[in-house]
Amino acid sequence: MYGLIGKINTVPGKRDELIRILLDGVESMPGCLSYVVAKDPSDADGLWITEVWDSKGNHHASLSLPSVQKAIQAARPLIASFAEHYEIEPVGGHGLP
């Protein structure tokens, strides 16, 4: 498995709008085992994204999906910066194989 954990800093006041964009259509990403968007309780403009994929290749391929490309285009103006970013190797857990 392949995983990512990253923090996004949104333009002030745009966090909820970005959440809606990120969650729209996430069920149609082949190979995605888990995609979680979480509000940072200590940062009004911060979001954490946690992803688990069956392979790094499927994650990379997902970036070419029309629905993902559309979400990226819609999200760009709402993102102030990308903060922390970690690649991880999930080994299991609730909901994972």
Summary of the structure (lengths in Angstrom):
residues: 97
radius of gyration: 13.3
end to end distance: 9.2
largest distance: 37.9
contacts: 265
relative contact order: 0.33
helix: 33%
strand: 36%
